[in-house]
Amino acid sequence: MLPPDYQRILAVVREAAGPVMARQVGEVLGADVSVRAGPEPLPGKLVRLADPRWLRKLPDGRFTTRL
């Protein structure tokens, strides 16, 4: 099971009309993606979710579900 913050990120990407950038996910979640401080920035969380089970990272840097 994923931690709650990862579940929220996954839900935002799943509900999007198409592939999304980290900035778009951050806007929906109310997170500042330009901040690199803290335990793990949002772009890093998206990259961690980009494996065969959760998300797909496209060559242009956008993320989408693997459905």
MOPAC internal coordinates of N, CA, C and O (Angstrom, degrees):
PM7 1SCF
backbone

  N    0.0000 0     0.00 0     0.00 0    0    0    0
  C    1.4537 1     0.00 0     0.00 0    1    0    0
  C    1.5252 1   108.87 1     0.00 0    2    1    0
  O    1.2310 1   121.31 1   -40.00 1    3    2    1
  N    1.3055 1   115.10 1   140.00 1    3    2    1
  C    1.4650 1   121.06 1  -179.24 1    5    3    2
  C    1.5220 1   111.31 1   -82.87 1    6    5    3
  O    1.2310 1   120.18 1   -30.15 1    7    6    5
  N    1.3336 1   117.25 1   149.85 1    7    6    5
  C    1.4648 1   120.45 1   173.18 1    9    7    6
  C    1.5364 1   109.83 1   -61.89 1   10    9    7
  O    1.2310 1   119.84 1   -23.64 1   11   10    9
  N    1.3358 1   117.91 1   156.36 1   11   10    9
  C    1.4670 1   121.68 1  -176.17 1   13   11   10
  C    1.5298 1   114.57 1   -54.57 1   14   13   11
  O    1.2310 1   119.51 1   139.40 1   15   14   13
  N    1.3381 1   118.54 1   -40.60 1   15   14   13
  C    1.4653 1   118.96 1  -178.85 1   17   15   14
  C    1.5290 1   111.27 1   -65.83 1   18   17   15
  O    1.2310 1   119.86 1   144.03 1   19   18   17
  N    1.3163 1   117.87 1   -35.97 1   19   18   17
  C    1.4642 1   121.11 1   176.64 1   21   19   18
  C    1.5303 1   110.57 1   -69.39 1   22   21   19
  O    1.2310 1   120.08 1   143.31 1   23   22   21
  N    1.3254 1   117.46 1   -36.69 1   23   22   21
  C    1.4608 1   121.08 1   177.65 1   25   23   22
  C    1.5226 1   110.84 1   -63.21 1   26   25   23
  O    1.2310 1   120.45 1   140.15 1   27   26   25
  N    1.3390 1   116.75 1   -39.85 1   27   26   25
  C    1.4680 1   120.45 1   178.28 1   29   27   26
  C    1.5309 1   110.81 1   -64.86 1   30   29   27
  O    1.2310 1   120.45 1   137.31 1   31   30   29
  N    1.3228 1   116.74 1   -42.69 1   31   30   29
  C    1.4690 1   120.99 1   178.44 1   33   31   30
  C    1.5230 1   109.88 1   -60.78 1   34   33   31
  O    1.2310 1   120.47 1   132.72 1   35   34   33
  N    1.3137 1   116.70 1   -47.28 1   35   34   33
  C    1.4570 1   121.86 1  -179.99 1   37   35   34
  C    1.5279 1   110.97 1   -60.17 1   38   37   35
  O    1.2310 1   120.14 1   139.07 1   39   38   37
  N    1.3203 1   117.34 1   -40.93 1   39   38   37
  C    1.4648 1   121.29 1   179.30 1   41   39   38
  C    1.5255 1   111.14 1   -63.14 1   42   41   39
  O    1.2310 1   120.17 1   138.95 1   43   42   41
  N    1.3296 1   117.27 1   -41.05 1   43   42   41
  C    1.4669 1   120.84 1   179.60 1   45   43   42
  C    1.5258 1   110.17 1   -62.78 1   46   45   43
  O    1.2310 1   120.12 1   134.80 1   47   46   45
  N    1.3243 1   117.37 1   -45.20 1   47   46   45
  C    1.4699 1   120.52 1  -179.35 1   49   47   46
  C    1.5238 1   110.21 1   -65.65 1   50   49   47
  O    1.2310 1   120.08 1   139.44 1   51   50   49
  N    1.3184 1   117.44 1   -40.56 1   51   50   49
  C    1.4720 1   120.71 1   179.58 1   53   51   50
  C    1.5231 1   111.94 1   -64.57 1   54   53   51
  O    1.2310 1   120.15 1   144.10 1   55   54   53
  N    1.3312 1   117.32 1   -35.90 1   55   54   53
  C    1.4626 1   121.28 1  -177.26 1   57   55   54
  C    1.5263 1   113.04 1   -82.30 1   58   57   55
  O    1.2310 1   119.90 1   168.65 1   59   58   57
  N    1.3171 1   117.79 1   -11.35 1   59   58   57
  C    1.4624 1   121.17 1  -179.14 1   61   59   58
  C    1.5271 1   110.48 1   -68.31 1   62   61   59
  O    1.2310 1   121.14 1   -28.22 1   63   62   61
  N    1.3288 1   115.43 1   151.78 1   63   62   61
  C    1.4626 1   120.71 1  -179.97 1   65   63   62
  C    1.5247 1   112.39 1   -72.06 1   66   65   63
  O    1.2310 1   120.30 1   162.51 1   67   66   65
  N    1.3216 1   117.04 1   -17.49 1   67   66   65
  C    1.4610 1   121.98 1  -179.26 1   69   67   66
  C    1.5131 1   109.20 1  -166.68 1   70   69   67
  O    1.2310 1   119.98 1    12.25 1   71   70   69
  N    1.3242 1   117.64 1  -167.75 1   71   70   69
  C    1.4619 1   121.22 1   178.82 1   73   71   70
  C    1.5286 1   111.71 1   -58.57 1   74   73   71
  O    1.2310 1   120.50 1   -34.70 1   75   74   73
  N    1.3301 1   116.65 1   145.30 1   75   74   73
  C    1.4658 1   121.68 1  -176.84 1   77   75   74
  C    1.5268 1   111.33 1  -128.86 1   78   77   75
  O    1.2310 1   121.46 1   -25.99 1   79   78   77
  N    1.3311 1   114.82 1   154.01 1   79   78   77
  C    1.4633 1   122.26 1   173.83 1   81   79   78
  C    1.5289 1   108.02 1   -90.65 1   82   81   79
  O    1.2310 1   120.59 1   -19.02 1   83   82   81
  N    1.3226 1   116.48 1   160.98 1   83   82   81
  C    1.4654 1   121.33 1   178.61 1   85   83   82
  C    1.5231 1   110.74 1   -57.27 1   86   85   83
  O    1.2310 1   120.01 1   141.64 1   87   86   85
  N    1.3213 1   117.60 1   -38.36 1   87   86   85
  C    1.4662 1   121.61 1  -179.81 1   89   87   86
  C    1.5315 1   111.13 1   -60.28 1   90   89   87
  O    1.2310 1   120.37 1   139.81 1   91   90   89
  N    1.3303 1   116.90 1   -40.19 1   91   90   89
  C    1.4628 1   120.76 1   179.31 1   93   91   90
  C    1.5281 1   111.02 1   -65.66 1   94   93   91
  O    1.2310 1   120.41 1   138.97 1   95   94   93
  N    1.3090 1   116.81 1   -41.03 1   95   94   93
  C    1.4646 1   120.70 1   177.60 1   97   95   94
  C    1.5231 1   109.16 1   -63.43 1   98   97   95
  O    1.2310 1   120.52 1   136.37 1   99   98   97
  N    1.3248 1   116.60 1   -43.63 1   99   98   97
  C    1.4593 1   121.31 1   178.77 1  101   99   98
  C    1.5129 1   112.70 1   -60.33 1  102  101   99
  O    1.2310 1   120.37 1   140.39 1  103  102  101
  N    1.3341 1   116.89 1   -39.61 1  103  102  101
  C    1.4644 1   120.45 1   178.75 1  105  103  102
  C    1.5257 1   110.96 1   -62.13 1  106  105  103
  O    1.2310 1   120.36 1   136.62 1  107  106  105
  N    1.3241 1   116.92 1   -43.38 1  107  106  105
  C    1.4659 1   120.72 1   179.72 1  109  107  106
  C    1.5270 1   110.67 1   -65.15 1  110  109  107
  O    1.2310 1   120.73 1   140.60 1  111  110  109
  N    1.3293 1   116.21 1   -39.40 1  111  110  109
  C    1.4664 1   120.72 1  -178.11 1  113  111  110
  C    1.5232 1   112.96 1   -83.37 1  114  113  111
  O    1.2310 1   120.37 1   170.70 1  115  114  113
  N    1.3276 1   116.89 1    -9.30 1  115  114  113
  C    1.4620 1   119.78 1  -177.37 1  117  115  114
  C    1.5159 1   112.85 1    75.52 1  118  117  115
  O    1.2310 1   120.33 1  -155.07 1  119  118  117
  N    1.3285 1   116.97 1    24.93 1  119  118  117
  C    1.4690 1   122.10 1  -179.50 1  121  119  118
  C    1.5206 1   109.74 1  -103.65 1  122  121  119
  O    1.2310 1   120.57 1   -34.35 1  123  122  121
  N    1.3242 1   116.51 1   145.65 1  123  122  121
  C    1.4551 1   122.07 1   177.25 1  125  123  122
  C    1.5230 1   108.02 1   -90.39 1  126  125  123
  O    1.2310 1   120.29 1   -72.79 1  127  126  125
  N    1.3291 1   117.05 1   107.21 1  127  126  125
  C    1.4634 1   120.20 1  -176.64 1  129  127  126
  C    1.5203 1   112.71 1   -77.38 1  130  129  127
  O    1.2310 1   119.93 1   170.43 1  131  130  129
  N    1.3229 1   117.75 1    -9.57 1  131  130  129
  C    1.4654 1   119.53 1   179.06 1  133  131  130
  C    1.5240 1   111.52 1   -80.69 1  134  133  131
  O    1.2310 1   120.30 1   163.51 1  135  134  133
  N    1.3263 1   117.03 1   -16.49 1  135  134  133
  C    1.4614 1   121.17 1  -179.51 1  137  135  134
  C    1.5200 1   109.01 1   -78.87 1  138  137  135
  O    1.2310 1   120.79 1   -55.72 1  139  138  137
  N    1.3160 1   116.10 1   124.28 1  139  138  137
  C    1.4630 1   120.78 1  -179.30 1  141  139  138
  C    1.5244 1   112.01 1   -99.80 1  142  141  139
  O    1.2310 1   120.49 1   177.23 1  143  142  141
  N    1.3203 1   116.68 1    -2.77 1  143  142  141
  C    1.4660 1   120.38 1  -178.75 1  145  143  142
  C    1.5199 1   109.76 1   -83.82 1  146  145  143
  O    1.2310 1   120.77 1   -11.96 1  147  146  145
  N    1.2982 1   116.13 1   168.04 1  147  146  145
  C    1.4575 1   120.73 1   177.20 1  149  147  146
  C    1.5084 1   110.74 1   103.20 1  150  149  147
  O    1.2310 1   121.01 1    -0.96 1  151  150  149
  N    1.3193 1   115.67 1   179.04 1  151  150  149
  C    1.4626 1   120.33 1  -175.96 1  153  151  150
  C    1.5297 1   113.18 1   -60.58 1  154  153  151
  O    1.2310 1   120.12 1   132.87 1  155  154  153
  N    1.3254 1   117.38 1   -47.13 1  155  154  153
  C    1.4619 1   120.84 1   179.31 1  157  155  154
  C    1.5255 1   108.70 1  -158.19 1  158  157  155
  O    1.2310 1   119.93 1   -61.15 1  159  158  157
  N    1.3345 1   117.73 1   118.85 1  159  158  157
  C    1.4614 1   120.00 1   179.34 1  161  159  158
  C    1.5317 1   111.55 1   -66.12 1  162  161  159
  O    1.2310 1   121.01 1   -23.77 1  163  162  161
  N    1.3206 1   115.68 1   156.23 1  163  162  161
  C    1.4664 1   121.95 1  -178.02 1  165  163  162
  C    1.5304 1   113.16 1   -54.64 1  166  165  163
  O    1.2310 1   118.71 1   133.92 1  167  166  165
  N    1.3332 1   120.07 1   -46.08 1  167  166  165
  C    1.4704 1   117.78 1   179.13 1  169  167  166
  C    1.5328 1   112.65 1   -57.78 1  170  169  167
  O    1.2310 1   120.27 1   144.44 1  171  170  169
  N    1.3117 1   117.08 1   -35.56 1  171  170  169
  C    1.4632 1   120.45 1   177.86 1  173  171  170
  C    1.5181 1   112.17 1   -65.64 1  174  173  171
  O    1.2310 1   120.83 1   142.75 1  175  174  173
  N    1.3224 1   116.02 1   -37.25 1  175  174  173
  C    1.4691 1   119.66 1   178.18 1  177  175  174
  C    1.5236 1   110.58 1   -66.17 1  178  177  175
  O    1.2310 1   120.67 1   139.86 1  179  178  177
  N    1.3326 1   116.33 1   -40.14 1  179  178  177
  C    1.4613 1   119.48 1   177.93 1  181  179  178
  C    1.5272 1   110.77 1   -62.69 1  182  181  179
  O    1.2310 1   120.47 1   137.84 1  183  182  181
  N    1.3192 1   116.70 1   -42.16 1  183  182  181
  C    1.4633 1   120.26 1   179.00 1  185  183  182
  C    1.5274 1   110.27 1   -62.84 1  186  185  183
  O    1.2310 1   120.41 1   139.91 1  187  186  185
  N    1.3259 1   116.82 1   -40.09 1  187  186  185
  C    1.4709 1   119.77 1   179.02 1  189  187  186
  C    1.5337 1   111.37 1   -64.65 1  190  189  187
  O    1.2310 1   120.47 1   148.37 1  191  190  189
  N    1.3325 1   116.71 1   -31.63 1  191  190  189
  C    1.4657 1   120.45 1   178.41 1  193  191  190
  C    1.5300 1   111.77 1   -78.22 1  194  193  191
  O    1.2310 1   120.25 1   165.24 1  195  194  193
  N    1.3250 1   117.13 1   -14.76 1  195  194  193
  C    1.4686 1   121.17 1  -177.32 1  197  195  194
  C    1.5240 1   110.36 1   -80.69 1  198  197  195
  O    1.2310 1   121.26 1  -107.40 1  199  198  197
  N    1.2920 1   115.20 1    72.60 1  199  198  197
  C    1.4563 1   121.39 1   172.51 1  201  199  198
  C    1.5288 1   106.65 1  -135.08 1  202  201  199
  O    1.2310 1   119.36 1    -6.41 1  203  202  201
  N    1.2978 1   118.83 1   173.59 1  203  202  201
  C    1.4643 1   120.20 1  -173.47 1  205  203  202
  C    1.5325 1   115.88 1   -56.32 1  206  205  203
  O    1.2310 1   119.58 1   160.76 1  207  206  205
  N    1.3213 1   118.41 1   -19.24 1  207  206  205
  C    1.4667 1   119.28 1  -176.69 1  209  207  206
  C    1.5218 1   113.83 1   -87.65 1  210  209  207
  O    1.2310 1   119.42 1   155.06 1  211  210  209
  N    1.3403 1   118.72 1   -24.94 1  211  210  209
  C    1.4602 1   119.20 1  -168.47 1  213  211  210
  C    1.5219 1   113.97 1  -121.87 1  214  213  211
  O    1.2310 1   119.90 1   109.07 1  215  214  213
  N    1.3147 1   117.80 1   -70.93 1  215  214  213
  C    1.4573 1   121.58 1  -175.03 1  217  215  214
  C    1.5187 1   110.97 1  -125.75 1  218  217  215
  O    1.2310 1   121.83 1   -14.79 1  219  218  217
  N    1.3105 1   114.10 1   165.21 1  219  218  217
  C    1.4645 1   121.11 1   174.03 1  221  219  218
  C    1.5219 1   107.84 1  -120.82 1  222  221  219
  O    1.2310 1   120.42 1   -50.31 1  223  222  221
  N    1.3266 1   116.79 1   129.69 1  223  222  221
  C    1.4641 1   121.24 1   176.16 1  225  223  222
  C    1.5203 1   107.75 1   -95.38 1  226  225  223
  O    1.2310 1   121.09 1   -58.35 1  227  226  225
  N    1.3252 1   115.52 1   121.65 1  227  226  225
  C    1.4543 1   120.84 1  -179.96 1  229  227  226
  C    1.5279 1   110.35 1   -80.74 1  230  229  227
  O    1.2310 1   119.69 1   -19.91 1  231  230  229
  N    1.3351 1   118.19 1   160.09 1  231  230  229
  C    1.4675 1   120.84 1  -179.52 1  233  231  230
  C    1.5310 1   113.91 1   -57.79 1  234  233  231
  O    1.2310 1   119.98 1   153.05 1  235  234  233
  N    1.3298 1   117.64 1   -26.95 1  235  234  233
  C    1.4696 1   120.10 1  -179.69 1  237  235  234
  C    1.5298 1   112.89 1   -84.58 1  238  237  235
  O    1.2310 1   119.89 1  -176.12 1  239  238  237
  N    1.3341 1   117.81 1     3.88 1  239  238  237
  C    1.4610 1   121.46 1   176.72 1  241  239  238
  C    1.5150 1   115.03 1    94.51 1  242  241  239
  O    1.2310 1   120.00 1   175.45 1  243  242  241
  N    1.3293 1   117.60 1    -4.55 1  243  242  241
  C    1.4589 1   120.46 1   177.93 1  245  243  242
  C    1.5232 1   109.69 1   -82.86 1  246  245  243
  O    1.2310 1   121.49 1   -19.20 1  247  246  245
  N    1.3377 1   114.76 1   160.80 1  247  246  245
  C    1.4631 1   121.47 1  -179.22 1  249  247  246
  C    1.5217 1   109.48 1  -119.62 1  250  249  247
  O    1.2310 1   121.11 1   -33.82 1  251  250  249
  N    1.3312 1   115.48 1   146.18 1  251  250  249
  C    1.4510 1   121.60 1   178.07 1  253  251  250
  C    1.5259 1   108.40 1  -146.21 1  254  253  251
  O    1.2310 1   120.89 1   -15.07 1  255  254  253
  N    1.3303 1   115.90 1   164.93 1  255  254  253
  C    1.4616 1   119.15 1   175.32 1  257  255  254
  C    1.5179 1   108.30 1   -76.45 1  258  257  255
  O    1.2310 1   120.53 1   -17.13 1  259  258  257
  N    1.2788 1   116.59 1   162.87 1  259  258  257
  C    1.4685 1   120.74 1  -176.95 1  261  259  258
  C    1.5251 1   111.67 1   -92.21 1  262  261  259
  O    1.2310 1   119.53 1  -167.04 1  263  262  261
  N    1.3158 1   118.50 1    12.96 1  263  262  261
  C    1.4726 1   121.14 1  -177.74 1  265  263  262
  C    1.5018 1   112.39 1   -66.56 1  266  265  263
  O    1.2310 1   120.10 1   180.00 1  267  266  265

